[in-house]
Structures are given as structure tokens and as C-alpha cells.
Amino acid sequence: IERYTNAYRTMGGHSDQALDLADGSFVAVFSCYRDPDAAPPRKLVFASKESGGDPFEIPLVQNSVVTFSVASNRRLKHRIVLDAPAQIAENPWLGVTFRTSKTLLRFGDGHARLPEGDLLAPADEEQAREFYRLRRRENDETDFVYPPLTYTVSESDLMPPV
């Protein structure tokens, strides 16, 4: 879940992290605004990771859902932008992103375990640096595949479901 105010106008181009996205699945982004009639809405701008090809954009209008495939996520970068004069009235955007995970974590003894039984651990400093190097590669390469990882940079991955 993301909430952006008018102060957050642009994000850098990126691909959604595909480390745990199920092959053949889709990413879906639901949009809503405090004032649904205010204009302009934010937009989702896509561009190829490879040179060439024109960027294209999709308006993120009230109660809309934009979907794109994991395959498209590999080929394209995207960013959410607000193209509006700086003095427009505040109209926060709420975006809810849905993804299908390919990994079922098991929780026992207060620990998260991967399907093979390995412990999922918080990344140490070196692992975190390596993860972000991998993440940069994913944002630049269309054929990037993560190696097997037994650590996470997201503390929420280690929280058992309630």
C-alpha cells in the first residue's frame, strides 16, 4: 500500500521486484484519491529497459486497476508521476499493489522457513549491499534472474501471519 501526497511528484523508473513473483502472473495496481473529481490524476509511465521504443502512459484514475504481466515487468521499467502545477489543491493518492507470490513461507518456533526448510534470516550489511546490487541489475537487465537467497532486507517478511 502506497500513499502519495502532492509533494511526491515523481519516482525513478524501476521494475517491481520479481524475486518472488509467480511466473505467468500479473501485477495489479488499484488507485483511489481523497477527491475523486480533482484533476489531473497520477499516471503510470512505462519505458523499455532496452534502448529504443517510445514511453507510454496510463492514467491512474479513481477506482481504476492497471494490470501488467510479470513478463512485461521484465522488459519494462515504470514510474508513477503527477504532472500538475505545484499550486494545485492537495489530493492524496492511495495505491494498492497486488502480486502473486511463488514462495510459501512456513512459520514455526518463531522463525520463517523457506519451502526447502532453510531459515529466512534478516540480511546483514554485506548481504543487504549484495541484494541492492542485484536489484539494480534487475532494473537494467531484461533477462535477470535472482540467485537463491536465504535472507531478506524486509523485516515484514519475517513476521508470521495473524
Backbone as a ProteinNet text record, in pm:
[ID]
protein_1_A
[PRIMARY]
IERYTNAYRTMGGHSDQALDLADGSFVAVFSCYRDPDAAPPRKLVFASKESGGDPFEIPLVQNSVVTFSVASNRRLKHRIVLDAPAQIAENPWLGVTFRTSKTLLRFGDGHARLPEGDLLAPADEEQAREFYRLRRRENDETDFVYPPLTYTVSESDLMPPV
[TERTIARY]
86.4	0	90.4	59.8	138.1	42.9	86.5	8.6	101.4	65.4	147.5	69	134.9	78.3	131.6	85.4	133.3	283.3	340.1	483.9	565	507.3	576.6	527.2	602.9	557	612.6	733.5	792.6	870.3	876.4	961.5	1053.1	1161.7	1252	1194.6	1235.6	1191.6	1246.9	1162.6	1203.4	1112.1	1153.8	1068.8	1026.8	907.6	870.2	964.4	1003.2	1095.3	1032.7	1098.9	1043.5	1100.1	1180	1240.3	1136.7	1018.8	917.2	787.3	789.1	667.3	648.7	528.3	497.8	503.8	573.5	579.5	438.7	414.2	283.9	177.3	213.9	115.3	119.1	41.8	29.1	47.6	84.3	87.9	-33.3	-108.2	-225.6	-213.4	-241.4	-235.4	-373.6	-433.2	-562.1	-535.3	-609	-589.2	-715.9	-697.2	-808	-750.6	-835	-795.9	-892	-843.9	-932.9	-1046.2	-1012	-1113	-1113	-1208.7	-1206.9	-1230.4	-1286.4	-1316.6	-1205.1	-1106.5	-995.5	-912.1	-853.3	-769.4	-636.7	-533.5	-523.8	-488.4	-518.6	-475.8	-327	-272.4	-136.3	-139.2	-21.1	-14.9	101	86.6	189.1	258.2	387.3	464	556	546.2	628.6	731.6	850.6	955.8	1034.6	1084.9	1163.6	1295.6	1341.5	1474	1582.5	1551.6	1647.9	1627.6	1729.9	1718.9	1616.5	1558.2	1455.2	1318.4	1219	1082.4	1039	920.3	867.1	801.8	821.1	749	598.5	519.9	374.8	321.3	203.5	149.9	4	-34.2	-171.5	-217.3	-326.3	-376.8	-424.5	-393.3	-436.7	-560.7	-673.6	-797	-863	-957.3	-1027.4	-1085.1	-1058.1	-1110.1	-1071	-960.2	-912.9	-814.9	-798.5	-698.3	-617.2	-486.8	-395.6	-322.1	-321.9	-250.2	-142.2	-33.2	70.4	132.6	177.3	229	369.7	406.8	543	640.5	600.5	685.5	706.8	602.1	616.8	704.7	690.8	772.2	921	953.4	1094.6	1147	1060.5	1102.2	1095.5	1010.3	981.8	1015.2	1049.4	1054.3	926.8	884.5	769.3	793	714	719.9	583.5	552.7	427.2	460.1	390.6	419.4	290.8	306.7	199.6	244.1	184.5	213.3	107.6	139.4	43.2	119.3	57.3	120.8	141.6	245.8	279.3	170.9	88.9	-8.1	-145.9	-161.8	-292.9	-326.3	-455.7	-501.3	-449.3	-419.4	-370.6	-476.9	-434.9	-526.1	-447.2	-430.8	-350.2	-401.3	-305.9	-334.3	-301.5	-391.1	-367.1	-358.7	-247.6	-228.8	-210	-283.9	-271	-223.3	-107.1	-49.3	-69.5	-118.1	-141.4	-44.2	17	111.7	88.1	124.7	114.7	253.6	269.1	396.6	413	536.1	562.9	622.8	643.9	708.4	615	589.7	508.8	602.7	612.7	694.7	618.8	693.4	634.8	692.8	606.2	649.4	638.1	744.9	747.3	858.8	839.6	940	980.1	887.9	916.4	1004	1025.7	1113.7	1042	1081.9	1030.7	1123.7	1063.9	1142.3	1095.5	1194	1166.7	1112.5	1052.2	993.2	1090.4	1219.5	1318.4	1360.7	1310.5	1343.2	1447.9	1515.9	1616.8	1551.5	1622.7	1577.5	1587.2	1482.2	1488.3	1534.4	1650.4	1713.2	1717.8	1726.7	1747	1885.8	1894.5	2022.8	2118.4	2244.9	2347.1	2388.7	2483.8	2521	2570.8	2656.6	2710.4	2600.2	2513.8	2403.6	2310	2284.8	2198.7	2261.5	2392.7	2460.8	2449.9	2470.8	2459.9	2317.8	2218.8	2080.3	2051.9	2095.1	2068.1	2148.1	2263.7	2334.8	2251.2	2197.2	2110.4	1986.8	1930.6	1810.4	1838.3	1955.4	1991.7	2003	2061.4	2071.4	1932.2	1842.8	1706.5	1640.8	1666.3	1607.7	1667	1783.9	1851.6	1849.6	1837.1	1851.4	1717	1686.4	1558.8	1560.9	1678.8	1687.1	1740.6	1737.9	1792.9	1708.9	1777.6	1713.1	1791.6	1720.9	1786.8	1844.4	1961.5	2011.3	1928.9	1936.1	1865.2	1919.2	1829.1	1867.4	1798.7	1869.4	1810.8	1803.9	1809	1799.1	1700.6	1657.5	1565.5	1607.6	1580.5	1604.1	1475.5	1367.6	1238.1	1198.5	1197	1161.8	1022.8	933	796.2	791.7	892.2	896.9	911	961.6	989.2	874.6	768.9	655.7	554.9	517.7	417.9	281.8	202.2	67.9	-17.4	-115.3	-205.8	-344
-116.9	0	122.3	213.6	336.4	454.9	559.6	682.9	797.5	870.3	981.6	1111.3	1213.3	1347.8	1420.7	1543.8	1622.1	1648.2	1644.5	1667.8	1557.7	1437.5	1326.8	1322	1382	1402.5	1300.4	1252	1156.7	1050.6	935.7	829	788	725.9	677.2	555.5	536.6	419.3	292.6	190.9	65.1	-46.9	-168.3	-286.1	-330.4	-385.9	-443.2	-558.9	-572.1	-678.7	-813.1	-889.6	-1016.1	-1138	-1116.9	-1228.4	-1332.4	-1288.1	-1380.3	-1375.2	-1318	-1312.8	-1444.1	-1497.7	-1623.2	-1602.4	-1692.7	-1686.7	-1695.5	-1620	-1622.9	-1542.8	-1476	-1398.9	-1252	-1171.8	-1030.2	-945.8	-820.2	-718.2	-629.5	-595.6	-509.1	-392.9	-271.8	-151.6	-87.8	-81.3	-15.3	127.2	224.3	365.4	428.3	512	595.7	724.1	826.2	959.7	1010.1	1101.7	1164.3	1235.1	1314	1383.6	1320.5	1231.1	1158.6	1245.9	1366.3	1452.3	1550.5	1560.5	1652.5	1600.2	1692.1	1654.1	1725.7	1680.4	1555.8	1439.2	1317.7	1202.3	1175.5	1097.1	1048.9	957.1	925.6	832.6	737.2	621.7	518.6	526.9	557.7	574.6	454.3	387.7	270.8	307.2	248.7	264.8	134.9	104.9	-16.1	-8	-121.4	-126.9	-115.4	-158.6	-151.9	-21.5	21.2	147.2	135.1	247.6	248.8	228.3	254.1	239.5	362.7	408	526.6	490.7	573.9	552.2	566.4	502.7	521.2	533.7	592.2	620	578.5	546.3	506.9	591.6	668.3	747.1	656.2	694.4	619.6	689.2	668.1	736.5	669	739	692	552.3	464.6	327	243.5	278.9	201	94.3	-6.3	-110	-121.7	-108.6	-129	-259.5	-348.2	-474.8	-485.5	-550.4	-583.3	-715.1	-789	-923.5	-918.8	-1027.9	-1041.5	-1036	-1090.5	-1083.5	-937.8	-855.9	-713.2	-644.7	-684.2	-628.1	-652.8	-764.7	-793.9	-702.2	-666.2	-587.5	-437	-393.6	-251	-200.1	-72.6	-0.6	82.8	116	203.4	301.4	406.3	505.4	572.4	619.8	690.1	837.7	920.3	1063.7	1144.1	1265.5	1363.8	1482	1499	1614.1	1719.1	1811	1914.6	2035.7	2151.5	2270	2250.8	2309.3	2292.3	2346.2	2438.7	2502.8	2436.1	2318	2252.5	2207.9	2191.7	2150.5	2010.8	1989.9	1859.7	1753	1642.8	1531.9	1401.6	1347.5	1226.3	1110.7	1034.7	914.8	794.4	696.9	570.5	463.8	393.1	283.9	153.7	53.7	-78.9	-172.5	-233	-321.5	-466	-546	-688.2	-768.3	-869.6	-956.9	-1099.6	-1197	-1337.6	-1389.2	-1433.3	-1486	-1630.9	-1668.7	-1808.8	-1886.1	-1819.6	-1883.1	-1883.7	-2001.2	-2014.8	-2034.1	-1930.7	-1941.7	-2021.1	-2095.6	-2169.4	-2109.1	-2089	-2029.2	-2132.2	-2146.7	-2237.3	-2196.9	-2217.4	-2181	-2034.3	-1949.5	-1807.6	-1769.5	-1861.8	-1834.7	-1862.4	-1786.9	-1809.4	-1906.4	-2005	-2102.8	-2105.3	-2119.2	-2133.2	-2273.3	-2297	-2428.6	-2545.3	-2523.3	-2630.5	-2653.1	-2568.7	-2582.5	-2485.1	-2413.6	-2316.5	-2202.3	-2152.6	-2038.7	-1912.8	-1830.2	-1699	-1601.7	-1541	-1457.5	-1312.1	-1219.6	-1079.8	-1063.7	-982.7	-960.9	-885.4	-927.9	-848.2	-737	-653.3	-538.2	-580.1	-680	-724.5	-784.6	-864.9	-923.2	-814	-712.8	-602.7	-529.9	-505.2	-440.6	-527.6	-658	-750	-750.6	-751.4	-751.4	-627.6	-511.1	-388.9	-384.9	-450.2	-464.7	-550.7	-660.6	-746.6	-669.6	-592	-514.1	-415.1	-348.7	-256.9	-332.3	-452.2	-532.3	-566.2	-603.8	-636.8	-517.7	-397.3	-278.3	-246.4	-301.2	-270.9	-383.9	-508	-624.5	-694.2	-725.3	-791.6	-940.5	-1000.3	-1144.9	-1178.5	-1081.6	-1102.6	-1203.2	-1294.9	-1391	-1389.6	-1377.2	-1378.2	-1515.6	-1520.1	-1648.1	-1684.2	-1808.4	-1843.1	-1759	-1702	-1620.3	-1674.8	-1674.1	-1719.7	-1604.5	-1482.2	-1364.5	-1266.4	-1170	-1067.3	-931.7	-826.2	-690	-630.5	-705.4	-657.7	-728.8	-654.9	-714.6	-776.5	-720.7	-773.4	-915.6	-956.1	-1094.2	-1194.6	-1148.8	-1237.9	-1242.1	-1166	-1160.3	-1269.5	-1350.4	-1454.7	-1392.4	-1459.1	-1406.9	-1410.8	-1323.5	-1321.2	-1369.2
0	0	0	-89	-100	-91.9	-24.2	-16	-52.1	-157.7	-202.9	-191	-140.1	-139.9	-262.9	-283.6	-397.8	-389.9	-270.6	-255.9	-323.6	-334	-400.3	-543.8	-634.8	-771.6	-870.2	-846.8	-941.2	-865	-922.7	-870.4	-984.3	-950.7	-1053.1	-1123.5	-1247.8	-1322.1	-1260.1	-1248.5	-1187.1	-1235.4	-1212.6	-1229.6	-1091.2	-1078.5	-949.4	-920.4	-796.1	-758	-790.5	-876.9	-925.9	-854.2	-751.1	-678.5	-640	-600.3	-550.5	-631.3	-751.6	-832.3	-907.6	-901.5	-970.3	-1121	-1190.4	-1336.2	-1392.9	-1499.2	-1564	-1491.8	-1383.3	-1307.4	-1350.2	-1281.2	-1313.4	-1188.5	-1211.5	-1108.1	-1133.7	-1029.3	-1043.4	-945.6	-995.1	-912	-909.3	-790.3	-769.3	-723.9	-778.8	-745.4	-689.6	-588.9	-542.6	-483.2	-479.3	-435.7	-328.8	-245.6	-147.6	-221.4	-323.6	-404.3	-543.1	-570.4	-697.8	-819.9	-800.4	-915.2	-947.9	-862.4	-888.5	-1004.6	-1076.8	-1190.2	-1174.5	-1235.4	-1311.2	-1218.9	-1262.9	-1183.8	-1205.4	-1119	-1142.9	-1264.7	-1314.1	-1427	-1408.2	-1469.2	-1468.6	-1604.1	-1603.3	-1726.8	-1742.9	-1857.2	-1888.2	-1994.3	-1983.6	-2084.1	-2091.7	-2210.3	-2230.7	-2154.4	-2102.5	-2040.2	-2146.4	-2266.3	-2375.7	-2451	-2523.9	-2596.2	-2708.2	-2740.9	-2844.5	-2783.6	-2862.6	-2813.3	-2736.9	-2768	-2702.7	-2569.8	-2469.3	-2343.6	-2367.7	-2284.1	-2290.9	-2149.5	-2137.4	-2004.6	-1993.9	-1870.4	-1839.7	-1721.6	-1737.8	-1624.8	-1511.9	-1390.2	-1271.8	-1215.6	-1281.6	-1244.7	-1125	-1064.6	-945.2	-964.5	-868.9	-865.2	-986.9	-1049.4	-1164.5	-1118.6	-1202.8	-1181.2	-1309.3	-1297.1	-1409.5	-1382.8	-1481.5	-1466.1	-1572.5	-1536.1	-1633.5	-1592.4	-1691.1	-1666.9	-1608	-1543	-1493	-1610.8	-1725.7	-1845.2	-1887.2	-1883.7	-1914.8	-1811.4	-1686.7	-1579.4	-1604.9	-1669	-1701.3	-1811.5	-1906.5	-2022.7	-2001.2	-1908	-1893.5	-1754.1	-1748.5	-1621.7	-1614.9	-1494.8	-1480	-1365.9	-1365.7	-1258.6	-1248	-1130.3	-1106.5	-1093.6	-1172.8	-1172.9	-1158.1	-1109.8	-1102.5	-1185.7	-1303	-1388.7	-1360.8	-1273.7	-1238	-1186.8	-1198	-1140.2	-990.3	-938.3	-796.6	-704.1	-751.7	-663.5	-663.2	-718.7	-715.7	-573.4	-547.4	-414.2	-381	-254.5	-208.4	-234.1	-295.4	-323.5	-315.1	-194.5	-179.1	-264.9	-316.4	-395.8	-309.9	-310.7	-242.7	-349.8	-352.9	-448.1	-373.6	-414.1	-354.5	-464.6	-445.8	-546.7	-504.4	-599	-575.5	-660.5	-599.3	-668.6	-621.2	-704.2	-665.5	-631.1	-507.5	-459.9	-503.4	-532.6	-567.1	-450.1	-337	-222.3	-102.7	-49.8	70.5	189	271.7	392.1	497.1	575.6	688.1	815.6	912.7	1039.1	1149.7	1225.3	1339.4	1432.8	1558.9	1658.7	1647.6	1599.3	1588.3	1471.2	1375.4	1261.8	1130	1027.6	892.4	820.8	755.3	679.5	534.7	445.9	303.3	276.5	159.4	131.1	147.5	120.3	132.6	277	369.5	510.8	560.9	468.4	511	588.1	687.3	764.8	679.2	677	613.1	720.2	699.1	801.4	756.2	851.8	813.1	752	648.6	581.2	672.4	669.8	737	639.7	680.1	596.7	459.1	452.9	324.1	237.3	295.9	219.8	168.3	248.6	204.8	86.3	92.9	-20.7	-145.3	-129.9	-243.3	-298.8	-211.4	-257.2	-342.8	-297.7	-374.2	-503.7	-509.7	-638	-732.9	-680.5	-762.2	-807.7	-719.2	-751.1	-863.6	-861.5	-970.2	-1102.1	-1097.3	-1219.8	-1272.6	-1182	-1224.8	-1294.7	-1247.1	-1308.1	-1444.6	-1476.1	-1602.2	-1703.8	-1658.7	-1746.6	-1767.8	-1893.9	-1923.8	-1892.9	-1884.3	-1860.4	-1720.8	-1630.6	-1497	-1418.7	-1348.7	-1258.9	-1128	-1018.4	-887.8	-857.6	-794.8	-742.6	-618.7	-573.4	-449.2	-332.6	-254.2	-139.1	-14.6	96.7	223.4	323.4	273.1	358	296	375.5	328.7	383.7	307.6	355.1	412.2	407.1	453.9	583.5	692.4	821.3	818.9	738	734.3	679.3	601.1	551.4	665	777.3	889.9	991.2	963.9	1057.1	1024	1123.1	1096	1066.6	985.1	956.9	1083.5	1087.5	1203.9	1166.1
[MASK]
++++++++++++++++++++++++++++++++++++++++++++++++++++++++++++++++++++++++++++++++++++++++++++++++++++++++++++++++++++++++++++++++++++++++++++++++++++++++++++++++++

